[in-house]
Amino acid sequence: MNGEIEVYPTKQSLIDRAAELFVTIGNSALSSRGRFAVSLSGGSTPEPLYRLLADRHRGDLDWSRTYFCLGDERFVPPDSPNSNFRMINAALFEPLSIPEENIFRWKTELGDPDLIGVDYEETLHEVFSSAFDSVSDVPSFDLILLGLGPDGHTASIFPDSAAVDEESRNAVANWVGTMNAYRFTLTFNPINAAGNILFLVAGPDKAQVVNKLFKGETAEIPASKVKPIDGRLIWILDEPAAKLLPPAAISRVAAR
């Protein structure tokens, strides 16, 4: 388990810290590059982060120069209750009146999984090569938010799925046999090219996989392949998720 490990007593204090880092990283990117490119994660853990950013931190960042991608998505319409986009849109984009041209979602309405994956990959290439003047074939986000499943998946890169070993693509449709469904996900190429990677991990059901990552027992844990090339990796955990870690492994422990 590489990177910095920070532990907070509650999920709310974890979210508070994540918002602080989000704003700090965003303002640094705006100062140095004139824009802030971030990939957001879905799920229940980051939703309160998005609501907090849209409320308490509304005035702390230039949202007009912040550009959002989604690290993964379910194969559902964008207005489905199960859509990552719908959740993030309601919690963050709409409250902050983020312009549509600053939001890049998976076009699940295209219907064909492979076409959806290719379309998103082409969108990323166009945005980073033209709008952001990037010369690399791999998108370089200023910040990527990730979660961690009890099975070790991150984004929608699940154990025993093809995306685990994908090396040539930046975004793919990923068949997940355990769910009998397609998911759409960034691959480890853009994830590891990011300037900052922030894992948000909460709950006692994550303790076992966190401990395995720390011990190096990672053979079947996709999240173990998150290894930034030249960026910063920060794990923010609540105490239930970190309960099996030895104190020496933790970089920062928040006071109660």
Buried (B, 14 or more C-beta within 10 A) or exposed (E): BEBEBBBBBBBEBBBBBBBEBBBBBBBBBBEEBEBBBBBBBBBEBBBBBBBBBBEEBEEBBEBEBBBBBBBBBBBBEBEEEEBBBBBBBBBBBEBBEBEEEBBBBBBBEBEEBEEBBBBBBEBBBEBBBEEBEBEEEBBBBBBBBBBBBEBBBBBBBBBEBBBBEBEEBBBBBBBBEEEEBBBBBBBBBBBBBBBBBBBBBBBEEBBEBBBBBBEEEBEEBBBBBBEBEEBBBBBBBBBBBBBBBEEEBBEEBBEE
